[in-house]
């Protein structure tokens, strides 16, 4: 009672400050400014105490009689309706919750920070959450609202909204309410959005959250049952046959097949070759190269990789192309050429350890051909381990693999006794010649 008396007293004092101009439903304080302020104060206090039932009366007054009063009406309204839903399980509160979002859009939908698209994301999220176990019709409506939110918000879309949309599409495709291709379109869109959001973000914590959201979208997509190569082929083969000149469709098919590593199938071959016919650019050449790599036809894959490298302008993609070419050359025993392309890859993409691991492997593979003695052969492992250490130092993603290689190859270092006869001691600077052409320090085993 003391709280109510204090609030009432303050409201009476404040009411004398309001002007006597006519008040309407659409005015800021509604039909009765004093009553609006009084009821707002009362229900806000009740919400703080999580007494949602007691808050209802004051909140309803403000909602119905002063809808333009403040955003707090709708923020607290969501809290109250969620609380009442948890307590009573009565669906009427879910209906009211949806009305709260709709009225917020009407009166505050042009808010700069939380515009209509943002509000729709929250509305669709609640509709999805409270209906996903039972009501497919409501799920479809929630999905439609969520999609509209993303369309409006674009890269400002919240991760939760994207996850809810992806999850809803997975439920609906299993229920036969939407086509598998729509789930695929969502997946491609959301993965592209996630990449752009992560690239634009400066906060490491936010980057981590976005990366977790991206992984969640990927997991939901896999669980939807439309991600395997056979299903993708069944979905897209007839579409491609009917629209062989449609570059939008061709690019979508290739992006999906590339993501799922389906480069060795008949559909991929048809689509990749058709793209190269229509647009013989770097991307088209790269797709064909991947196909021939998967088929282990390395001669053809090298030709297309070299074409892609010549045509590609993006540094990171070009680095990947050089690395793939270096990997093939390594498999074919073209060790000097492999090193050359691996160095180009490393130069185009900073702090990337894989090219240095590959260079280390080329050195180690050449060990038996270097020099004329067992000691000469073993010296090569020094420069190989140097490269593995560099990879570990610059790239956390390959640090574990690099460490294993360091341990494995360090065991092959020369022993002190055999090095003694050539006058080599631990720490001596040693030159390894031939195409390797590296200077290193001697490390000797006991």
LUMRO-406259 format. One record per residue (C-alpha): x, y, z. Coordinates in pm, 1 decimal, decimal comma. Example, Ala and Ser with C-alpha at 12.3 -4.5 7.8 and 13.67 -1.06 7.14 Angstrom:
// residues 2
         px         py         pz
     1230,0     -450,0      780,0
     1367,0     -106,0      714,0
END
This chain:
// residues 446
         px         py         pz
        0,0        0,0        0,0
      285,1      236,6       77,9
      425,9      189,7     -276,8
       86,2      259,3     -433,9
       35,6      569,8     -217,8
      378,4      710,3     -308,6
      325,7      656,1     -680,5
      -24,2      803,5     -667,2
      102,6     1112,6     -485,5
      377,1     1169,1     -743,7
      130,3     1124,8    -1028,9
     -109,1     1381,0     -880,9
      175,5     1630,6     -852,8
      287,0     1564,5    -1209,1
      -62,9     1582,4    -1355,4
      -78,7     1957,7    -1289,5
      214,5     1997,7    -1529,1
       24,9     1856,0    -1830,0
     -139,1     2106,8    -2062,6
     -513,2     2123,3    -2099,4
     -507,9     2061,0    -2476,3
     -739,5     1785,0    -2598,2
     -600,6     1435,8    -2550,3
     -673,2     1149,7    -2792,7
     -590,0      783,2    -2816,4
     -307,1      865,5    -3056,5
     -147,7     1135,2    -2841,1
      160,5     1046,4    -2636,9
      -18,9     1018,6    -2304,2
     -341,9      879,8    -2447,5
     -689,5      966,9    -2326,8
     -594,0     1054,5    -1969,9
     -234,9     1153,0    -1901,1
     -257,1     1114,3    -1524,0
     -406,7      767,0    -1548,3
     -148,5      667,2    -1806,7
      146,2      767,3    -1587,2
      -15,2      613,2    -1276,9
      -87,5      276,0    -1440,0
      252,5      265,8    -1611,7
      427,1      322,3    -1280,0
      219,7       53,5    -1109,5
      266,9     -221,5    -1369,3
      639,8     -153,4    -1410,8
      682,9     -198,7    -1036,3
      491,2     -528,2    -1049,4
      705,8     -653,3    -1340,4
     1020,4     -581,2    -1138,3
      877,6     -810,8     -871,2
      785,4    -1069,8    -1140,9
      425,1    -1039,7    -1025,4
      286,9    -1058,1    -1378,9
      -72,0    -1126,1    -1280,1
      -87,1     -806,9    -1073,7
       85,6     -616,6    -1354,2
     -180,7     -707,6    -1610,1
     -444,0     -451,0    -1510,4
     -216,5     -145,5    -1522,3
      -41,9     -268,5    -1836,3
     -373,0     -327,2    -2017,6
     -483,0       27,5    -1939,0
     -170,6      179,0    -2097,5
     -175,9      -63,8    -2392,0
     -540,5       11,5    -2472,2
     -563,2      381,3    -2382,8
     -213,4      520,9    -2454,8
      -59,7      297,3    -2726,9
      190,0      565,1    -2834,3
      312,5      634,5    -2479,9
      649,1      453,9    -2484,5
      834,2      144,2    -2612,7
      841,5       15,4    -2256,6
      472,2      -76,3    -2291,4
      566,5     -335,5    -2550,7
      896,3     -448,6    -2398,2
      728,2     -515,2    -2062,7
      422,3     -649,6    -2242,0
      632,3     -928,1    -2392,6
      776,0    -1007,4    -2048,2
      428,5    -1019,0    -1892,1
      275,1    -1240,7    -2162,5
      566,2    -1484,3    -2157,8
      536,6    -1500,7    -1779,4
      162,9    -1567,4    -1792,6
      213,7    -1832,4    -2061,6
      463,5    -2015,5    -1844,9
      231,0    -1996,3    -1545,3
     -104,7    -2079,4    -1702,8
      -27,9    -2248,5    -2038,5
     -334,9    -2057,4    -2162,4
     -304,6    -1990,2    -2540,8
     -491,8    -1660,2    -2506,1
     -168,9    -1508,8    -2373,8
       14,0    -1621,7    -2686,0
     -249,5    -1445,1    -2896,0
     -201,0    -1130,3    -2688,0
      176,6    -1161,9    -2721,7
      140,3    -1155,3    -3101,1
      -85,7     -847,9    -3070,8
      180,9     -675,9    -2860,2
      431,6     -716,2    -3142,9
      181,7     -595,4    -3404,1
       92,1     -284,0    -3207,0
      458,9     -207,6    -3142,6
      514,1     -213,7    -3519,4
      221,4       24,7    -3565,6
      348,5      282,3    -3315,4
      723,8      222,5    -3301,8
      799,9       34,1    -3622,5
     1017,7      315,5    -3755,9
     1251,1      314,7    -3456,5
     1609,9      348,7    -3580,9
     1759,7       82,5    -3356,8
     1468,3     -160,5    -3335,7
     1262,9     -118,2    -3654,8
      983,1     -331,2    -3795,3
     1218,2     -600,6    -3927,2
     1375,1     -648,2    -3583,0
     1031,5     -667,4    -3416,2
      914,5     -925,1    -3672,0
     1216,8    -1138,0    -3587,9
     1113,1    -1141,4    -3220,9
      747,8    -1206,0    -3309,3
      831,6    -1493,2    -3543,0
     1073,5    -1632,8    -3286,1
      809,5    -1647,2    -3014,7
      549,6    -1791,6    -3252,0
      801,7    -2057,8    -3352,4
      912,5    -2137,8    -2997,0
      563,2    -2178,2    -2855,7
      426,2    -2380,7    -3151,1
      712,7    -2594,5    -3281,4
      604,2    -2910,7    -3099,7
      243,1    -2921,2    -3211,0
      107,1    -2667,8    -3459,5
      232,8    -2694,9    -3820,3
       -0,9    -2418,7    -3944,9
      139,3    -2177,9    -3684,1
      491,0    -2295,4    -3771,3
      431,9    -2198,2    -4134,6
      314,0    -1854,8    -4025,7
      614,8    -1814,8    -3794,9
      846,5    -1918,8    -4078,9
      689,9    -1658,8    -4308,5
      733,2    -1385,8    -4045,7
     1094,3    -1483,7    -3980,8
     1173,9    -1481,5    -4353,1
     1023,6    -1133,3    -4384,8
     1234,8    -1014,8    -4090,6
     1554,6    -1138,9    -4257,8
     1452,2     -982,0    -4587,1
     1413,8     -646,1    -4409,9
     1712,9     -669,8    -4174,1
     1962,0     -832,3    -4413,2
     2305,4     -840,7    -4243,8
     2155,7     -679,9    -3931,7
     1954,6     -997,9    -3871,8
     2010,0    -1156,4    -3531,4
     2169,9    -1499,8    -3514,6
     1868,8    -1631,2    -3320,7
     1634,0    -1524,7    -3599,4
     1846,9    -1699,9    -3861,4
     1869,8    -2016,3    -3649,6
     1494,0    -2017,4    -3587,3
     1425,9    -1973,6    -3959,6
     1659,9    -2258,5    -4050,9
     1512,0    -2485,5    -3785,2
     1156,8    -2402,7    -3896,7
     1242,9    -2481,7    -4258,2
     1384,0    -2818,5    -4146,6
     1059,1    -2903,3    -3964,3
      842,4    -2787,4    -4254,5
     1034,0    -2979,5    -4522,4
      995,2    -3300,9    -4320,2
      622,4    -3228,0    -4291,6
      600,3    -3179,9    -4669,5
      501,1    -2813,4    -4633,7
      795,3    -2669,3    -4829,4
     1022,9    -2806,9    -5101,3
     1378,8    -2926,8    -5024,9
     1517,7    -2661,9    -5261,2
     1382,8    -2391,0    -5031,7
     1581,5    -2535,9    -4741,4
     1890,6    -2537,4    -4962,9
     1830,6    -2173,6    -5063,9
     1800,3    -2076,3    -4697,3
     2120,3    -2257,9    -4612,0
     2320,4    -2093,3    -4890,1
     2184,8    -1749,0    -4801,3
     2252,4    -1785,6    -4429,0
     2603,9    -1923,0    -4475,7
     2689,6    -1629,5    -4704,0
     2541,6    -1385,9    -4451,8
     2739,9    -1544,8    -4168,8
     3064,8    -1510,1    -4361,4
     2998,1    -1141,8    -4433,2
     2900,7    -1075,3    -4070,7
     3212,0    -1250,2    -3937,5
     3439,7    -1071,0    -4185,5
     3294,4     -731,3    -4088,1
     3308,6     -789,6    -3711,5
     3602,1     -662,3    -3503,4
     3508,2     -807,7    -3163,8
     3660,1    -1153,9    -3115,1
     3380,3    -1248,1    -2876,5
     3113,7    -1151,6    -3129,1
     3305,1    -1335,2    -3401,5
     3301,1    -1646,1    -3184,3
     2924,7    -1614,4    -3128,3
     2865,6    -1571,4    -3501,2
     3083,2    -1872,2    -3577,4
     2883,0    -2082,4    -3330,3
     2561,2    -1964,6    -3495,5
     2702,4    -2059,2    -3836,7
     2786,8    -2408,0    -3712,9
     2436,0    -2439,7    -3571,2
     2280,8    -2349,6    -3907,9
     2502,5    -2611,1    -4073,3
     2397,1    -2876,8    -3823,8
     2028,0    -2795,9    -3868,2
     2072,0    -2820,9    -4245,1
     2235,6    -3163,8    -4221,9
     1957,0    -3284,7    -3992,4
     1694,6    -3171,1    -4244,9
     1787,2    -3464,4    -4469,0
     1849,8    -3275,2    -4793,4
     2229,0    -3244,9    -4773,5
     2364,7    -3572,8    -4913,1
     2495,4    -3592,4    -5269,1
     2228,8    -3834,1    -5389,4
     1942,9    -3613,8    -5266,4
     2100,4    -3304,0    -5420,1
     2138,5    -3487,5    -5750,5
     1774,1    -3596,1    -5739,8
     1662,1    -3239,9    -5668,9
     1872,5    -3059,6    -5927,9
     1937,3    -3292,2    -6223,6
     1597,9    -3242,3    -6390,3
     1605,8    -2868,2    -6317,0
     1947,0    -2836,0    -6479,8
     1844,0    -3040,6    -6784,2
     1548,2    -2806,3    -6834,4
     1747,9    -2483,4    -6781,9
     2102,6    -2539,8    -6907,1
     2161,7    -2171,2    -6980,4
     2039,0    -2041,5    -6643,1
     2357,3    -1914,8    -6475,0
     2176,9    -1838,7    -6147,0
     2068,5    -2203,0    -6124,2
     2409,7    -2330,4    -6240,2
     2593,6    -2127,9    -5975,3
     2351,5    -2236,8    -5703,2
     2396,2    -2603,7    -5792,6
     2774,9    -2574,1    -5794,9
     2786,8    -2386,5    -5464,9
     2575,9    -2654,7    -5301,5
     2768,5    -2945,7    -5450,3
     3100,9    -2782,7    -5360,0
     2990,2    -2726,6    -5000,6
     2889,7    -3092,3    -4967,7
     3202,5    -3218,0    -5151,9
     2999,2    -3382,8    -5426,8
     3250,7    -3304,7    -5703,1
     3278,1    -3662,6    -5830,9
     2913,9    -3708,8    -5933,9
     2761,8    -3698,4    -6281,6
     2560,9    -3383,7    -6204,2
     2870,9    -3191,6    -6098,4
     3048,0    -3287,9    -6422,1
     2757,9    -3171,1    -6638,4
     2707,7    -2843,2    -6453,7
     3077,7    -2755,1    -6418,9
     3145,8    -2818,9    -6787,4
     2837,7    -2618,1    -6888,4
     2948,1    -2324,8    -6676,6
     3291,1    -2332,7    -6837,7
     3124,7    -2328,8    -7181,7
     2907,3    -2029,2    -7094,1
     3158,6    -1835,7    -6878,6
     3518,8    -1959,2    -6906,0
     3633,7    -1763,9    -6601,1
     3846,7    -1847,8    -6297,3
     3555,7    -1991,5    -6099,1
     3450,1    -2218,1    -6385,9
     3806,9    -2345,1    -6434,7
     3837,7    -2403,8    -6059,9
     3520,1    -2613,0    -6054,3
     3653,1    -2835,9    -6331,0
     3987,1    -2865,8    -6152,8
     3810,9    -2986,6    -5836,2
     3615,8    -3241,2    -6037,1
     3929,9    -3388,3    -6192,4
     4110,1    -3387,3    -5854,4
     3824,1    -3592,4    -5708,9
     3856,3    -3832,3    -6003,3
     4235,5    -3842,0    -5954,7
     4288,6    -3720,2    -6311,0
     4570,0    -3490,8    -6200,9
     4697,7    -3395,2    -6545,3
     4362,5    -3239,2    -6638,7
     4319,3    -3083,1    -6296,2
     4659,4    -2910,1    -6322,1
     4565,1    -2757,6    -6657,2
     4246,6    -2608,3    -6515,3
     4417,7    -2492,7    -6195,8
     4677,7    -2304,5    -6401,8
     4397,2    -2140,1    -6603,1
     4214,1    -2047,3    -6283,8
     4530,7    -1897,9    -6132,7
     4585,2    -1685,0    -6441,3
     4226,0    -1555,0    -6437,9
     4164,7    -1519,8    -6061,2
     4192,1    -1173,4    -5901,3
     4095,4    -1247,9    -5540,0
     4417,3    -1302,5    -5339,3
     4277,3    -1560,7    -5093,4
     4116,6    -1769,0    -5366,8
     4435,8    -1747,5    -5570,9
     4631,7    -1868,2    -5267,1
     4402,9    -2171,4    -5243,2
     4455,3    -2244,1    -5614,1
     4834,8    -2230,9    -5579,1
     4815,4    -2461,4    -5277,6
     4602,0    -2716,0    -5464,1
     4843,4    -2707,8    -5757,5
     5138,3    -2749,3    -5518,1
     4966,6    -3048,0    -5354,7
     4918,7    -3222,1    -5689,6
     5277,7    -3153,6    -5789,0
     5392,9    -3301,6    -5457,8
     5193,5    -3620,2    -5525,5
     5353,7    -3642,8    -5869,7
     5703,2    -3598,0    -5729,2
     5753,4    -3251,0    -5879,0
     5901,8    -3127,7    -5553,7
     6070,7    -2805,9    -5665,1
     5757,1    -2691,0    -5851,0
     5546,7    -2786,8    -5547,8
     5765,2    -2571,4    -5321,8
     5738,4    -2279,7    -5564,8
     5357,0    -2284,3    -5569,2
     5336,2    -2338,4    -5193,2
     5546,5    -2026,2    -5139,2
     5316,0    -1830,1    -5370,3
     5016,3    -1953,7    -5170,3
     5179,1    -1846,8    -4842,4
     5264,6    -1505,8    -4987,4
     4904,1    -1441,1    -5089,8
     4743,8    -1546,9    -4760,6
     4907,3    -1433,7    -4439,8
     4942,3    -1659,3    -4134,3
     4845,6    -1972,9    -4326,8
     5040,2    -2273,7    -4206,8
     4943,0    -2542,4    -4458,9
     5177,9    -2424,1    -4736,9
     5473,0    -2444,9    -4495,7
     5372,3    -2794,8    -4390,1
     5364,9    -2892,3    -4756,0
     5711,5    -2739,8    -4814,9
     5844,4    -2932,8    -4516,7
     5706,0    -3252,9    -4666,2
     5867,9    -3180,8    -5002,6
     6204,5    -3144,1    -4824,8
     6156,7    -3464,1    -4628,1
     6058,4    -3651,3    -4947,0
     6382,1    -3539,9    -5111,0
     6606,4    -3643,4    -4823,3
     6729,6    -3968,0    -4979,2
     6825,8    -3788,2    -5300,7
     7016,0    -3506,5    -5132,8
     7393,2    -3542,0    -5104,8
     7590,3    -3866,6    -5110,4
     7600,5    -3986,5    -4750,3
     7356,7    -4088,7    -4477,7
     7451,7    -3772,4    -4291,6
     7362,8    -3557,4    -4595,2
     7025,5    -3730,7    -4618,5
     6950,7    -3664,5    -4253,0
     7053,7    -3297,5    -4269,0
     6747,4    -3230,8    -4484,8
     6521,2    -3310,2    -4190,2
     6651,7    -2997,1    -4017,5
     6501,9    -2767,9    -4282,7
     6186,8    -2979,9    -4302,2
     6127,9    -2936,6    -3927,2
     6202,2    -2563,1    -3962,6
     5900,0    -2536,1    -4193,1
     5677,0    -2739,6    -3962,0
     5776,0    -2510,0    -3674,4
     5692,5    -2203,6    -3880,5
     5349,3    -2346,9    -3961,1
     5285,7    -2414,3    -3592,3
     5396,7    -2062,7    -3495,2
     5175,5    -1873,0    -3739,2
     4860,1    -2084,9    -3766,4
     4680,6    -2230,5    -3460,3
     4449,7    -2433,1    -3685,9
     4731,9    -2658,5    -3804,2
     4944,9    -2644,3    -3487,9
     4855,4    -2997,1    -3373,6
     4941,4    -3153,0    -3710,5
     5261,9    -2950,9    -3728,5
     5367,1    -3064,9    -3382,1
     5318,5    -3429,8    -3474,5
     5536,8    -3382,2    -3782,9
     5801,1    -3206,5    -3573,3
     5809,0    -3501,4    -3331,5
     5813,2    -3761,4    -3608,2
     6089,0    -3606,5    -3818,4
     6307,3    -3488,4    -3528,2
     6374,6    -3854,4    -3455,1
     6556,0    -3874,0    -3790,9
     6807,0    -3599,9    -3708,4
     7173,1    -3711,1    -3729,2
     7343,2    -3846,4    -3418,0
     7629,6    -3663,5    -3246,3
     7874,9    -3940,4    -3323,2
     7820,5    -3946,9    -3699,3
     7819,9    -3562,8    -3718,1
     8146,3    -3549,5    -3522,2
     8345,4    -3687,8    -3814,6
     8234,6    -3393,8    -4032,6
     8306,7    -3145,6    -3757,1
     7938,6    -3055,0    -3703,8
     7820,8    -2957,1    -3356,5
     7480,2    -2861,5    -3216,7
     7385,6    -2508,4    -3321,4
     7627,5    -2484,9    -3614,6
     7492,7    -2294,0    -3914,6
     7453,8    -2534,4    -4205,5
     7366,4    -2469,5    -4568,7
     7135,5    -2717,7    -4747,1
     7182,2    -2666,7    -5119,3
     7025,9    -2793,6    -5441,9
     6671,2    -2664,4    -5512,7
     6604,0    -2656,0    -5136,2
     6855,6    -2371,8    -5088,9
     6800,4    -2313,6    -4715,1
     7025,5    -2220,8    -4422,3
     6951,6    -2387,8    -4089,5
     7105,4    -2485,8    -3754,4
     7233,5    -2830,6    -3672,4
     7034,3    -3032,0    -3417,5
     7188,0    -3364,1    -3314,5
     7037,5    -3661,6    -3138,6
     7221,9    -3849,4    -2865,3
END
